């Protein structure tokens, strides 16, 4: 287990908090790109058997898809839609930041209720995973812009990824890469939806879709 893994996990938590307090969509996408890079380090740090071809492929796939490809797709969506900021979210940025901060002790409490099946893993790994999931859910339900909701979905999936990488050591490379492929398809479809929403309605406020009539 790498000694630098816990600082990386703390950086993931801080990136989650940044997503709750930032209004600039471009900055949020860059934060998500940084988080994708950090997940590559997490994948390397939880490994105890040394570098292998399996691990190397997973790290490269994680960094490429989560740290480079997804942010590039989202940046393109933001640029083509011409929307630069999240305006008037359902929950304000300061309350969102407070809720995101409170989500960390909640994640630690949830972790404490679980059986300790892997004593060798860092104590912060599972709380970090749950914190990312909670922050992702918060972004999905509290933001109006489709891009920010996609970022929430990615944050939630990153939490699931951290949990799986740390605990599901028996998963094969095929299963792990299959998960990444599923997420890639989901984000690709979301990017197309964002583009069409912006083109048809001149905005990305998903709550306005409720006004549509048959």
C-alpha positions as CSV (number, residue, x, y, z in Angstrom):
1,X,0.0,0.0,0.0
2,X,1.5,3.3,-1.1
3,X,2.2,5.9,1.6
4,X,1.0,8.7,-0.6
5,X,-2.4,7.3,-1.1
6,X,-4.2,9.1,1.7
7,X,-3.1,12.6,0.5
8,X,-4.5,11.6,-2.9
9,X,-7.8,10.6,-1.3
10,X,-7.9,13.9,0.6
11,X,-7.4,15.7,-2.8
12,X,-10.3,13.8,-4.2
13,X,-12.5,14.9,-1.2
14,X,-11.4,18.5,-1.8
15,X,-12.2,18.3,-5.5
16,X,-15.7,17.1,-4.5
17,X,-16.1,20.1,-2.3
18,X,-14.9,22.4,-5.1
19,X,-17.7,21.1,-7.4
20,X,-20.3,22.1,-4.8
21,X,-19.0,25.6,-4.4
22,X,-18.1,26.6,-8.0
23,X,-20.4,28.3,-10.5
24,X,-18.1,28.3,-13.5
25,X,-18.9,25.3,-15.7
26,X,-15.5,25.3,-17.3
27,X,-13.7,25.3,-13.9
28,X,-16.0,22.5,-12.7
29,X,-15.1,20.4,-15.8
30,X,-11.4,21.0,-15.1
31,X,-11.8,19.9,-11.5
32,X,-13.5,16.8,-12.8
33,X,-10.5,16.2,-15.1
34,X,-8.2,16.5,-12.1
35,X,-10.3,14.0,-10.2
36,X,-10.0,11.6,-13.1
37,X,-6.2,11.9,-12.9
38,X,-6.3,11.3,-9.1
39,X,-8.3,8.1,-9.7
40,X,-5.4,6.8,-11.7
41,X,-3.2,7.4,-8.7
42,X,-5.8,5.7,-6.4
43,X,-5.9,2.7,-8.7
44,X,-2.1,2.4,-8.4
45,X,-2.0,3.1,-4.7
46,X,-4.4,0.4,-3.6
47,X,-2.4,-2.3,-5.4
48,X,-0.2,-4.4,-3.2
49,X,1.2,-6.9,-5.8
50,X,3.3,-4.4,-7.8
51,X,2.8,-3.1,-11.3
52,X,1.3,-5.6,-13.7
53,X,0.0,-5.5,-17.2
54,X,-3.6,-5.7,-15.8
55,X,-3.0,-2.8,-13.5
56,X,-1.2,-0.7,-16.1
57,X,-4.1,-1.1,-18.6
58,X,-6.6,-0.1,-15.9
59,X,-4.6,3.0,-14.9
60,X,-4.1,4.1,-18.4
61,X,-7.8,3.5,-19.2
62,X,-8.9,5.4,-16.1
63,X,-6.7,8.4,-16.8
64,X,-7.5,8.5,-20.5
65,X,-11.3,8.2,-20.1
66,X,-12.0,10.0,-16.9
67,X,-9.2,12.5,-16.9
68,X,-9.0,13.4,-20.6
69,X,-11.9,12.1,-22.8
70,X,-14.9,12.9,-20.5
71,X,-13.7,16.5,-19.7
72,X,-13.0,17.1,-23.4
73,X,-16.5,16.0,-24.4
74,X,-18.0,18.2,-21.6
75,X,-15.9,21.2,-22.5
76,X,-17.0,20.9,-26.1
77,X,-20.7,20.8,-24.9
78,X,-20.2,23.9,-22.8
79,X,-18.4,25.7,-25.6
80,X,-21.0,24.9,-28.2
81,X,-23.9,25.7,-25.9
82,X,-22.4,29.0,-25.0
83,X,-23.3,28.6,-21.3
84,X,-20.4,29.4,-18.9
85,X,-22.0,29.4,-15.4
86,X,-24.5,27.7,-13.3
87,X,-27.1,30.4,-12.5
88,X,-29.7,30.2,-9.7
89,X,-29.3,26.6,-8.7
90,X,-32.1,25.0,-6.7
91,X,-29.6,25.0,-3.7
92,X,-27.2,27.9,-3.5
93,X,-23.5,27.5,-3.7
94,X,-22.8,28.3,0.0
95,X,-25.4,25.9,1.3
96,X,-24.2,23.3,-1.2
97,X,-20.7,23.7,0.1
98,X,-21.9,23.3,3.7
99,X,-23.9,20.2,2.7
100,X,-20.9,18.8,0.9
101,X,-18.8,19.4,4.0
102,X,-21.4,17.7,6.2
103,X,-21.4,14.8,3.7
104,X,-17.9,13.8,4.8
105,X,-18.7,12.9,8.5
106,X,-21.9,11.2,7.2
107,X,-19.7,9.2,4.8
108,X,-17.4,8.3,7.8
109,X,-20.4,7.3,9.8
110,X,-21.8,5.1,7.1
111,X,-18.3,3.5,6.7
112,X,-18.3,2.7,10.4
113,X,-21.5,0.8,10.1
114,X,-20.0,-1.5,7.5
115,X,-18.0,-4.7,8.3
116,X,-14.3,-4.2,8.0
117,X,-13.6,-6.8,5.2
118,X,-10.3,-5.4,4.1
119,X,-8.2,-4.3,7.1
120,X,-5.2,-3.4,4.9
121,X,-7.0,-0.6,2.9
122,X,-6.5,3.0,4.1
123,X,-9.2,4.1,6.5
124,X,-10.1,7.1,4.3
125,X,-10.7,5.1,1.1
126,X,-14.3,4.0,1.7
127,X,-15.4,7.4,3.2
128,X,-13.9,9.1,0.2
129,X,-16.0,6.8,-2.1
130,X,-19.2,7.5,-0.1
131,X,-18.5,11.2,0.0
132,X,-18.1,11.3,-3.8
133,X,-21.4,9.4,-4.2
134,X,-23.2,11.8,-1.8
135,X,-21.8,14.9,-3.5
136,X,-22.8,13.5,-6.9
137,X,-26.3,13.0,-5.8
138,X,-26.3,16.5,-4.3
139,X,-25.2,18.0,-7.7
140,X,-27.8,16.0,-9.6
141,X,-30.7,17.2,-7.5
142,X,-29.6,20.8,-6.8
143,X,-28.4,22.1,-10.1
144,X,-30.3,23.3,-13.1
145,X,-27.8,23.0,-15.9
146,X,-27.5,19.7,-17.7
147,X,-23.7,19.9,-17.7
148,X,-23.5,20.2,-13.9
149,X,-25.9,17.3,-13.5
150,X,-23.6,15.2,-15.8
151,X,-20.7,16.2,-13.5
152,X,-22.7,15.0,-10.5
153,X,-23.3,11.7,-12.3
154,X,-19.5,11.4,-13.0
155,X,-18.7,12.3,-9.3
156,X,-21.1,9.6,-8.1
157,X,-19.6,7.1,-10.6
158,X,-16.1,8.0,-9.4
159,X,-17.1,7.2,-5.9
160,X,-18.4,3.8,-7.0
161,X,-15.1,3.3,-8.9
162,X,-13.0,4.1,-5.8
163,X,-15.1,1.7,-3.7
164,X,-14.7,-1.1,-6.4
165,X,-11.0,-0.6,-6.9
166,X,-10.3,-0.7,-3.2
167,X,-12.5,-3.6,-2.3
168,X,-13.4,-5.7,-5.3
169,X,-10.0,-7.2,-5.9
170,X,-11.3,-10.2,-7.7
171,X,-12.8,-8.3,-10.6
172,X,-11.3,-9.1,-13.9
173,X,-9.9,-6.6,-16.3
174,X,-12.8,-7.3,-18.7
175,X,-15.3,-6.3,-16.0
176,X,-13.4,-3.2,-15.0
177,X,-13.0,-1.9,-18.5
178,X,-16.6,-2.8,-19.2
179,X,-17.7,-0.4,-16.4
180,X,-15.5,2.3,-17.9
181,X,-17.1,1.7,-21.3
182,X,-20.6,1.9,-19.9
183,X,-19.8,5.2,-18.3
184,X,-18.2,6.4,-21.6
185,X,-21.4,5.6,-23.5
186,X,-23.6,7.3,-20.8
187,X,-21.5,10.5,-20.9
188,X,-21.4,10.5,-24.7
189,X,-25.2,10.2,-24.8
190,X,-25.5,12.9,-22.2
191,X,-23.2,15.2,-24.2
192,X,-25.4,14.8,-27.3
193,X,-28.5,15.5,-25.2
194,X,-26.9,18.6,-23.8
195,X,-26.2,19.8,-27.3
196,X,-29.7,19.3,-28.5
197,X,-31.3,20.8,-25.4
198,X,-29.2,23.9,-25.9
199,X,-29.9,24.1,-29.7
200,X,-33.7,23.7,-29.4
201,X,-34.3,25.8,-26.3
202,X,-31.4,28.2,-26.1
203,X,-30.6,27.1,-22.6
204,X,-29.6,24.0,-20.5
205,X,-32.0,24.4,-17.6
206,X,-33.4,20.9,-17.3
207,X,-36.2,22.1,-15.0
208,X,-37.8,23.9,-18.0
209,X,-38.4,20.6,-19.6
210,X,-41.2,20.0,-17.2
211,X,-43.1,22.8,-19.0
212,X,-43.3,20.8,-22.2
213,X,-46.8,19.6,-23.1
214,X,-47.9,16.7,-25.3
